Amino acid sequence: MTFTTRPTLQGTFGMASSTHWIASQSAMRALERGGNAFDAAVTAGFVLHVVEPHLNGPGGEVPAIIATVQDPSPRVLAGQGPAPAGATIEHFTSLGIDLIPGSGPLAAAVPGAVDAWLLMLRDHGTQSLEEVLEPAISYAGGGHPIGARICATVASVQELFENDWPSSAELWLHHGSAPAPGSLFANPVYARTLRRLVDEGRAAGPDRQAQIDGARRAWSQGFVADAVDAFSRQAFRDSSGEAHPGLVTGSDMAAFSATWEEPATLDWHGFSVAKTQPWGQGPALLQTMTVLDALGDPDALNPSTTHGIHAITEALKLAFADREAWYGDGQDVPLKTLLSKEYALERAALVQDRASRDVRPGSPDGREPRLATYLMNRAQQATTPEDATTGEPTVESNGVTRGDTCHVDVVDRWGNMVSATPSGGWLQSSPTIPELGFPLGSRMQMFWLEEGLASSLVPGRRPRTTLTPTMVHRDGEPVLACGSPGGDQQDQWQLIFLLRHLIGGQSLQEAIDAPTWHTTSFPGSFYPRDVEAAVLVAEDRLDHDVLSGLTAKGHEVRLSDGWSLGRMCAVTRDPRTGVVAAGANPRGMQGYACGR
């Protein structure tokens, strides 16, 4: 029996797994009160805004994949807000900016998370807006014991808050210092914002749908949009080193609404794996799977051996190079070809016995790939300053995480299933809006300020996000929902988990607990958009001989603390028996699953 830090939970009633125990238990509360998986996921989503504000917020975004009892086929909830109407390449270049800052109002896309959560609740939930928001209102208004990582994040940006972002200092700094871990922390302003959404919804009519739509209007066209519009006009220092106003207006807020979309899917080893379309990075996971199969080597699917890790890493590099060249929103992305067996064979031929140090996008349908000029200018990248506010991910060489993301999975006794990855709008991304109690996000940093690229900045276009929930079906029925925070690492860590669980037969918790790793040998999605050629970051629990073997193959192995990489959550359901199960990441001692 492989060592596990905790058991894989099993039951028949329902399961929730998230990156914070309060969110998981709040989701379970919704199930216990008669709600379904969608009520539970939305409840957890709003609680995550409160208990993990350094990892997500109302000003951020959330993609999700769902399956319902009525329609078990996967559907994508697209809660990624687009670039504002005023966000043009010309605007940024007129400011002397050639790389969108990683923090500050100038980097904000239109907030997408709240409208998306409310759309899920309206279309597939059963509980009222007030019932679902009550836990978040309670924790925001009455306080919750604050985690050590939040306190460390606040301490890292204390000087910025004090000197440049006074509204954030007022919320987060008391008596000149960050809050102490375990102290009771409240955000009464955000609690009032949520209560007002409930009140505005109640005023819209007596029935449940009318109230949810009323709250959505209050968000996108009412008091929230008004406050965002006014605050965006103020200039604040960002990671460019200068002060700039934002670009999100009330009109941008009113023009956006979350949508339901078809997923990208791949049939793989008897399963069907669903991801977002290539406005997210999710299809890179599917591409990697096709390349691994094209190698024709079963041993290449073992993420614990030198041979397997090398093959998987080289396949990941190829898929993520294609992500950089071809993925984006509103573009003619050749996804059918990128996921084809023929293309996978072409790419698999590039996997050699030595680690590649190059970024090698392919030429699907004979099209010539194009990368940003900025990526070719290594000297320019080397002089880009570090900034504690920037970036969603990831794990630095010492294993310390900066800003990140959240995740929540829920399955109920009827077979409804949700995988959701909320992120953005974290406390260090942008100044707190005083009237609302939360900041905007900084997702626009994923655009390039160069015409003609797959992810060039265009008003109304969604940034190519790293957020990437996963759902797995077998014989047309949903059997697994999973995901992880971690920016560019999300699909890498999920691939390792899926290989261990679906192919290797490990239990959920065994697959989550096992030592993990990832590569940074492709263009990063976050400011300052670095490439670290041939770097492989690995937990030091990996076998010494395996690590030595990887070094011998040319990988620059960078050891991280043994329990520092990956933050997987997962739930499953066996359609034959109705048995549900869940596992959660022990790293950081914050993610938990619960259920019965």
Buried (B, 14 or more C-beta within 10 A) or exposed (E): EEEBBEEBBBBEEBBBBBBBBBBBBBBBBBBEEEBBBBBBBBBBBBBBBBBBBBBBBBBBBBBBBBBBEEEBBBBBBBBBBBBBBBBBBEBBEEEEBBBBBBBBBBBBBBBBBBBBBBBBBBBBBBBBBBBBBBBBBBBBBEBBEBBEBBBBBBBBBBEBBEEBBBBBBEBBBEEEEBBEEEEEBBBEBBBBBBBBBBBBBBEBEEEBEBBBBBBBBBBBBBBBBEBBBEBBEBBBBBBBEBBBBBBBBBBBBBBBBBEEBEBBBBEBEEBBBBBBBBBBBBBBBBBBBBBBBBBEBEEBBBBBBBBBBBBBBBBBBBBBBBBBBBBBBEBEBBBEBBBBEEBBBBBBEBBEEEBBBEBBBBBBEEEEBBBBEBBEEEEBBEEBEEBBBBBBBBBBEEBEBBBBBBBBBBBBBBBBBBBBBBBBBBBBBBBBBBBBBBBBBBBBBBBBBBEEBBBBBBBBBBBBBBBBBBBBBBEEBBBBBBBBBBBBBBBBBBBBBBBBBBBBEBBBBBBBBBBBBBBBBBBBBBBBBBBBBBBBBBBBBBEEEBBEBBBEBBBBBBBBBBBBBBBBBBBBBEBEEEEBBBBBBBBBEBBBBBBB
